[in-house]
Amino acid sequence: MTTLLPVLGAVIIGILLINLIYTLYIIKNGIETDAALIKIPGGMRFIGVLQYTVEGKVYETRLDGVIFGRKEGDIVKIYYLANNPKSIAMKGSFLAYKVIGVVPFLIIIILAYFGIL
């Protein structure tokens, strides 16, 4: 089991980093627009449903990490890809949330490597 922890941690870090890179890609290459936070499902504190319009079409997309300190009805800046408007990203707390998510798994890998776990 101990040898499995570093592998599991590395896989999770890999997934989080791929997601982070894709988020940064959307922010760098995307088109900025305003989105309304229309729903916080079940009162969850990390998930919000955003509504925004692209070329006259209304989209509703779930985005994790968007609602820190926000409430339904708030307007936030998002970025979407022109060829896929459902792919969105947001600067700020959402990005920090993804970066911070890597830290616990990195600690697990280090501790397991040194035989502490």
Steps between C-alpha positions, in 0.01 A plus 500: 500500500785740583647470151159569350469841670768678295357357178147604594623845603691540173194400294279749685760776462520419128123531461493828695789642296336408169182670619700806611680521165167478315357775722799724425461423128136615510592818688783580258314415176140553603260787456408695812134550589274553801313211656231497765523259792146364473511199727693348787384136489391369838671787680843357412779748562727399211271459200304758307293500184584792274283644225646700214420588140717439193380626161138509619503149647461459878724246673483358851816332619608362836835625623674379815656750735317808376295595799747584775347815652232525231124460495238418241453793264862617512672574169847355436750521214558175315686389190361261239644338192358634174473151348347354819315757714415235762871482589544781749754614758524775755795686651539551872390259768424227247858496380639510855268214591658283229857587594438441872336166417839360393673569834350218717583237240853633463543469878374139487755413230785657696402334829457162333832537319680553829312212664308717744164370374 
